[in-house]
Amino acid sequence: MMPNDASIQHLMQALSVSQLAILLILMSYFPGPELRVFTATILNNATMSAEVESYGAGPLYLATSVITAAFAVASRRLDGVGQYCAETLQEVASWDMSFWASMLLHHTLLIAFMCSPCDWYFLILTAGGSTLLVMLLARQPLVDPSRSRDYVLQFVVFCMVFMLYTAVRQHDHVGFFAGMLLMNGLVLVGHAFEADVTMETVINSRLCYCAGMSVMLLASYAV
């Protein structure tokens, strides 16, 4: 590991762990945001009703923060030696899945914040769909190349980004949306940009994602 790479990794690990302490401080001073979702019911051909429900998002923020910190701590035990391949991921399966769980929670909270109030189905589709798409694109180097599959995934990603943008623009949270796209793009660059990706690059990209998304979640908590 090069000195610069080691410094970046240690810095991102420190940020990903310290965000838990910062969140606990914020929770002691602020009541925390609410997760507002609505359910629409069609009454007849001309009218419909919408019921808005609010849920305290504090426990979900805390769970996301704990998983992110645990992922950062677990990353310290990895030496980053070896190529990014299926066999290597099988050896660190729990570490790998903890990252995708963290991403799912990050997406859920940030999308709920940016589009509040939002429909249940919209939240599940965009949060789960965006996480699944990033995971599939990040695993492209592990499978046999297929142009048709690449084009399908790229088209679905474009549709997902466009749908999210039209919803976020109405709530004036385009900055958070751009930050989320940047962090997701960073993950993809770290996994698929080079021909022979090393685990060191993958670890650094995931830690940078966790640190960046944690900063945005802390900002959304205090807003």
PEZIJO-V10790 format. One record per residue. RES is the residue in three letters. SS is DSSP state (H for helix, E for strand, - for the rest). D_CENTER is the distance of its C-alpha to the mean C-alpha in Angstrom with 2 decimals. Layout:
RES | SS | D_CENTER
RES | SS | D_CENTER
This chain:
MET | - | 26.21
MET | - | 27.25
PRO | H | 27.71
ASN | H | 25.26
ASP | H | 22.53
ALA | H | 23.38
SER | H | 23.28
ILE | H | 19.82
GLN | H | 18.57
HIS | H | 20.48
LEU | H | 19.32
MET | H | 15.57
GLN | H | 16.47
ALA | H | 18.54
LEU | H | 15.98
SER | H | 13.37
VAL | H | 16.34
SER | H | 18.08
GLN | H | 15.33
LEU | H | 16.39
ALA | H | 19.92
ILE | H | 19.10
LEU | H | 17.37
LEU | H | 20.48
ILE | H | 22.68
LEU | H | 21.05
MET | H | 21.40
SER | H | 25.04
TYR | H | 25.74
PHE | - | 23.66
PRO | - | 23.66
GLY | - | 19.96
PRO | - | 18.44
GLU | E | 19.16
LEU | E | 17.14
ARG | E | 19.57
VAL | E | 19.79
PHE | E | 22.91
THR | E | 24.85
ALA | E | 27.29
THR | E | 30.61
ILE | E | 33.15
LEU | - | 36.56
ASN | - | 38.69
ASN | - | 38.84
ALA | - | 38.86
THR | - | 36.76
MET | E | 33.54
SER | E | 32.18
ALA | E | 28.75
GLU | E | 28.05
VAL | E | 25.37
GLU | E | 24.14
SER | E | 22.53
TYR | E | 20.75
GLY | E | 20.15
ALA | - | 16.47
GLY | H | 17.52
PRO | H | 17.35
LEU | H | 13.80
TYR | H | 12.84
LEU | H | 15.04
ALA | H | 13.72
THR | H | 10.12
SER | H | 12.02
VAL | H | 14.35
ILE | H | 12.09
THR | H | 10.44
ALA | H | 14.09
ALA | H | 15.39
PHE | H | 13.23
ALA | H | 14.54
VAL | H | 18.00
ALA | H | 17.99
SER | H | 17.18
ARG | - | 20.48
ARG | - | 22.42
LEU | - | 21.45
ASP | - | 23.90
GLY | - | 21.99
VAL | - | 25.16
GLY | - | 25.26
GLN | E | 23.74
TYR | - | 20.43
CYS | - | 21.88
ALA | H | 21.81
GLU | H | 24.35
THR | H | 22.45
LEU | H | 19.29
GLN | H | 21.67
GLU | H | 22.95
VAL | - | 19.62
ALA | H | 18.27
SER | H | 17.25
TRP | H | 15.37
ASP | H | 13.60
MET | H | 12.75
SER | H | 11.64
PHE | H | 8.83
TRP | H | 7.72
ALA | H | 8.51
SER | H | 6.52
MET | H | 3.17
LEU | H | 5.46
LEU | H | 6.65
HIS | H | 4.35
HIS | H | 4.48
THR | H | 7.94
LEU | H | 9.11
LEU | H | 8.41
ILE | H | 9.86
ALA | H | 12.53
PHE | H | 13.40
MET | H | 13.72
CYS | - | 15.70
SER | - | 17.62
PRO | - | 19.72
CYS | E | 18.17
ASP | E | 19.44
TRP | H | 18.30
TYR | H | 18.30
PHE | H | 16.38
LEU | H | 13.53
ILE | H | 13.54
LEU | H | 13.98
THR | H | 11.33
ALA | H | 8.43
GLY | H | 9.91
GLY | H | 11.19
SER | H | 8.39
THR | H | 6.68
LEU | H | 10.36
LEU | H | 11.22
VAL | H | 9.04
MET | H | 10.44
LEU | H | 13.82
LEU | H | 13.99
ALA | H | 13.16
ARG | - | 15.93
GLN | H | 18.38
PRO | H | 20.35
LEU | H | 21.06
VAL | - | 22.96
ASP | - | 25.98
PRO | - | 25.44
SER | - | 25.94
ARG | H | 26.13
SER | H | 26.17
ARG | H | 22.93
ASP | H | 21.29
TYR | H | 22.69
VAL | H | 21.56
LEU | H | 17.89
GLN | H | 18.20
PHE | H | 19.94
VAL | H | 17.41
VAL | H | 14.60
PHE | H | 17.09
CYS | H | 17.90
MET | H | 14.37
VAL | H | 13.90
PHE | H | 17.42
MET | H | 17.09
LEU | H | 14.16
TYR | H | 16.14
THR | H | 19.31
ALA | H | 17.90
VAL | H | 16.25
ARG | H | 19.43
GLN | - | 21.56
HIS | - | 19.93
ASP | - | 20.07
HIS | - | 16.43
VAL | H | 16.28
GLY | H | 15.52
PHE | H | 12.16
PHE | H | 11.53
ALA | H | 12.81
GLY | H | 10.73
MET | H | 7.40
LEU | H | 9.44
LEU | H | 10.75
MET | H | 7.86
ASN | H | 6.99
GLY | H | 10.77
LEU | H | 11.23
VAL | H | 9.70
LEU | H | 12.02
VAL | H | 14.83
GLY | H | 14.74
HIS | H | 15.00
ALA | H | 17.34
PHE | - | 19.10
GLU | - | 21.97
ALA | - | 24.45
ASP | - | 24.46
VAL | - | 21.13
THR | E | 21.61
MET | H | 19.57
GLU | H | 19.90
THR | H | 17.98
VAL | H | 15.18
ILE | H | 15.08
ASN | H | 15.20
SER | H | 12.39
ARG | H | 10.01
LEU | H | 11.59
CYS | H | 11.37
TYR | H | 7.60
CYS | H | 7.76
ALA | H | 10.71
GLY | H | 9.73
MET | H | 6.82
SER | H | 9.41
VAL | H | 12.04
MET | H | 10.76
LEU | H | 10.39
LEU | H | 13.83
ALA | H | 15.17
SER | H | 14.27
TYR | H | 15.94
ALA | H | 19.01
VAL | - | 19.47
